[in-house]
Structure formats: C-alpha cells, structure tokens
Amino acid sequence: MKTKVRRIGSSLGVCLPKNVIDFLQVEEGRELQIIRTMNGIELTKLSDKALEDLEICRKIYKENEDFFLLMAKN
C-alpha cells in the first residue's frame, strides 16, 4: 500500500487510504499517535481514556504555563 506526501497549507501530510481509516476506526478530527520504531513508524488511534487524560494535561498546562516555562529554564 502506498500514499504520497502532499502539501496541506504550509505543512506536508499524507492521506490515509479508506481501508486504513476503516481499520483504525477513526473519523475526521480524531487524534492519532505516531511512534517511531526500529522499522519506521507506528500509527495508532488514541483510546478515549488517553484522549481524556491528554485534555486534562493540556488544561493543567494552560492554567500553569508560566510555572512550567520557568521550571524548564532551570
């Protein structure tokens, strides 16, 4: 199975074939996780629990961004 790298705005991206979309059971806007492996990359759908946890982390970061940036400098 092949796909081409395409320009999407100022970025580059790939279009996933329908059978891959069906296999991953994803819809437009769903976040996917990309993991670098010894043989290339692994593309997986984040679980609903992982998405909830990620949203909590984003909220905590946004509410405490100055603190995290200060800690990163030390």
Number of C-alpha atoms within 10 A of each C-alpha: 4 6 9 9 9 11 10 9 7 6 7 9 12 11 12 12 11 9 9 12 13 11 8 14 10 15 9 6 6 10 13 14 12 12 10 10 8 6 6 7 11 11 11 13 15 17 12 9 9 11 15 12 12 13 12 12 12 13 12 12 14 11 11 11 13 11 10 13 11 9 9 8 6 5
